[in-house]
Amino acid sequence: MFTLYPYAKALHIMAVLSWMAGLFYLPRLYVYHVEQAEKVREIIPIFLTMEDKLLRLIMRPAMIVTWVAGLFMVLTPGIVDWSYVWPWTKGASVIAMTVFHHWLLIRHKAFSRDQNTLSGRQYRLMNEVPTLLMVVIIVSVVFKF
């Protein structure tokens, strides 16, 4: 396992970047979806298609690869010292990020059924969630407290 570790780490970083890009962009798409749908109803199918493709073709595969490569690294002997706090804060943040991903999926399904109940302002606020989680993850991994 140890010889494959650098490959898993590189794959993990690439997948995280892709997943995070989607987590940053999708709530912004939701903001535009809400605000533009009030003005131009014909634009709704375009937003639904963009959101669906982002979720299915980029975010879901990137999340899965992030988890698989991350678990491979965690299970590599000698890499993680579980007596420190950082693996626990990182793990909790990754779980929270996964929950946020699924919340975004639920919101997309609500848009698909024309049952969105949130405003553009609320989606703007939710857009900060992945940023906060990213900060916790990076600080945890870099400082290993």
Backbone hydrogen bonds, N-H to C=O, Kabsch-Sander energy under -0.5 kcal/mol:
donor,donor_aa,acceptor,acceptor_aa,energy
4,L,1,M,-0.7
5,Y,1,M,-0.8
5,Y,2,F,-0.5
8,A,4,L,-2.3
9,K,5,Y,-2.8
10,A,6,P,-2.3
11,L,7,Y,-2.5
12,H,8,A,-2.6
13,I,9,K,-2.4
14,M,10,A,-2.3
15,A,11,L,-2.5
16,V,12,H,-2.7
17,L,13,I,-2.3
18,S,14,M,-1.9
19,W,15,A,-2.9
20,M,16,V,-3.2
21,A,17,L,-2.1
22,G,18,S,-1.8
23,L,19,W,-2.4
24,F,20,M,-2.2
25,Y,21,A,-2.2
26,L,22,G,-2.9
28,R,24,F,-0.6
29,L,25,Y,-2.3
30,Y,26,L,-2.3
31,V,27,P,-1.9
32,Y,28,R,-2.1
33,H,29,L,-2.9
34,V,30,Y,-2.7
35,E,31,V,-2.5
36,Q,32,Y,-3.0
37,A,33,H,-2.1
38,E,34,V,-1.0
39,K,36,Q,-0.9
40,V,36,Q,-3.4
43,I,40,V,-1.4
44,I,41,R,-1.3
46,I,43,I,-0.5
47,F,43,I,-1.9
48,L,44,I,-2.7
49,T,45,P,-2.1
50,M,46,I,-2.4
51,E,47,F,-2.9
52,D,48,L,-2.4
53,K,49,T,-2.5
54,L,50,M,-2.2
55,L,51,E,-2.4
56,R,52,D,-3.1
57,L,53,K,-2.4
58,I,53,K,-0.7
58,I,54,L,-1.0
59,M,54,L,-3.0
60,R,55,L,-2.6
62,A,58,I,-2.0
63,M,59,M,-2.8
64,I,60,R,-2.4
65,V,61,P,-2.6
66,T,62,A,-2.4
67,W,63,M,-2.4
68,V,64,I,-2.8
69,A,65,V,-2.7
70,G,66,T,-2.3
71,L,67,W,-2.9
72,F,68,V,-2.2
73,M,69,A,-2.2
74,V,70,G,-2.5
75,L,71,L,-2.3
76,T,72,F,-0.6
76,T,73,M,-0.9
79,I,76,T,-1.6
81,D,79,I,-0.5
82,W,80,V,-0.8
84,Y,81,D,-1.7
88,W,85,V,-1.1
89,T,85,V,-1.9
90,K,86,W,-2.7
91,G,87,P,-2.3
92,A,88,W,-2.5
93,S,89,T,-2.1
94,V,90,K,-2.5
95,I,91,G,-2.3
96,A,92,A,-2.4
97,M,93,S,-2.4
98,T,94,V,-2.1
99,V,95,I,-2.3
100,F,96,A,-2.5
101,H,97,M,-2.3
102,H,98,T,-2.2
103,W,99,V,-2.3
104,L,100,F,-2.4
105,L,101,H,-1.8
106,I,102,H,-2.3
107,R,103,W,-2.4
108,H,104,L,-2.2
109,K,105,L,-2.1
110,A,106,I,-1.9
111,F,107,R,-2.4
112,S,108,H,-2.5
113,R,109,K,-1.5
114,D,111,F,-1.7
115,Q,110,A,-3.5
123,Y,119,S,-2.0
124,R,120,G,-2.1
125,L,121,R,-2.1
126,M,122,Q,-2.2
127,N,123,Y,-1.3
128,E,125,L,-1.7
129,V,126,M,-1.3
132,L,128,E,-2.2
133,L,129,V,-2.3
134,M,130,P,-2.4
135,V,131,T,-2.2
136,V,132,L,-2.0
137,I,133,L,-2.5
138,I,134,M,-2.9
139,V,135,V,-2.6
140,S,136,V,-2.3
141,V,137,I,-2.5
142,V,138,I,-2.7
143,F,139,V,-2.3
144,K,140,S,-1.6
